[in-house]
Amino acid sequence: MQSPDKETTLTKTDTEAGLDLSALLETSKVLNSSADLNFILSHILRTIMGKFLLTRACVVTIAGSGSIESDF
């Protein structure tokens, strides 16, 4: 029989892994369902902000012409 501390740790780890996989699944669905780059980047940015508990972030892209664009 395992100690209660070990069981709690395993459950906590399994739950955290489930949350990470659900975020990955949700992101892959968005990537496959939309061709709108701004929508995709916005969704990915919000997901990352939620995982890392960030209040500010931005996405910087480089256009084919070499110009830099940012989205906050």
C-alpha positions as CSV (number, residue, x, y, z in Angstrom):
1,M,0.0,0.0,0.0
2,Q,1.3,3.4,-0.9
3,S,1.5,6.3,1.5
4,P,-1.1,9.1,1.2
5,D,1.6,11.6,0.3
6,K,2.7,9.5,-2.7
7,E,-0.9,9.0,-3.9
8,T,-1.6,12.7,-3.7
9,T,1.5,13.5,-5.7
10,L,0.6,11.1,-8.4
11,T,-2.9,12.4,-8.7
12,K,-1.6,16.0,-8.8
13,T,0.9,15.1,-11.6
14,D,-1.8,13.3,-13.6
15,T,-4.2,16.2,-13.3
16,E,-1.5,18.7,-14.4
17,A,-0.6,16.5,-17.4
18,G,-4.3,16.3,-18.4
19,L,-4.5,20.1,-18.4
20,D,-1.4,20.4,-20.5
21,L,-2.8,17.9,-23.0
22,S,-6.2,19.6,-23.2
23,A,-4.5,23.0,-24.0
24,L,-2.5,21.3,-26.7
25,L,-5.6,19.6,-28.1
26,E,-7.5,22.9,-28.1
27,T,-4.7,24.7,-29.9
28,S,-4.4,22.0,-32.5
29,K,-8.1,22.3,-33.2
30,V,-7.8,26.1,-33.7
31,L,-4.8,25.6,-36.0
32,N,-6.8,23.2,-38.2
33,S,-10.1,25.1,-38.1
34,S,-9.0,28.6,-39.1
35,A,-6.9,30.3,-41.8
36,D,-7.0,33.7,-40.0
37,L,-3.4,34.3,-38.7
38,N,-4.4,37.0,-36.3
39,F,-7.0,34.7,-34.7
40,I,-4.6,31.8,-34.4
41,L,-1.8,33.9,-32.9
42,S,-4.2,35.6,-30.5
43,H,-5.5,32.2,-29.3
44,I,-2.0,30.8,-28.8
45,L,-0.9,33.9,-27.0
46,R,-3.8,33.7,-24.6
47,T,-3.1,30.1,-23.9
48,I,0.5,30.7,-23.1
49,M,-0.4,33.7,-20.9
50,G,-2.8,31.5,-19.0
51,K,-0.3,28.7,-18.5
52,F,2.5,31.1,-17.3
53,L,0.1,33.5,-15.4
54,L,1.2,36.5,-17.5
55,T,-0.8,39.7,-17.6
56,R,1.1,41.2,-20.6
57,A,2.5,39.6,-23.8
58,C,2.9,40.3,-27.4
59,V,3.5,38.5,-30.7
60,V,6.1,39.9,-33.1
61,T,6.1,38.7,-36.7
62,I,8.3,39.5,-39.7
63,A,6.5,40.0,-42.9
64,G,7.9,38.6,-46.2
65,S,9.1,42.1,-47.1
66,G,11.2,42.2,-43.9
67,S,8.9,44.7,-42.0
68,I,8.2,43.9,-38.4
69,E,4.7,43.8,-37.1
70,S,3.5,43.4,-33.5
71,D,0.2,42.5,-31.9
72,F,-0.5,43.1,-28.2
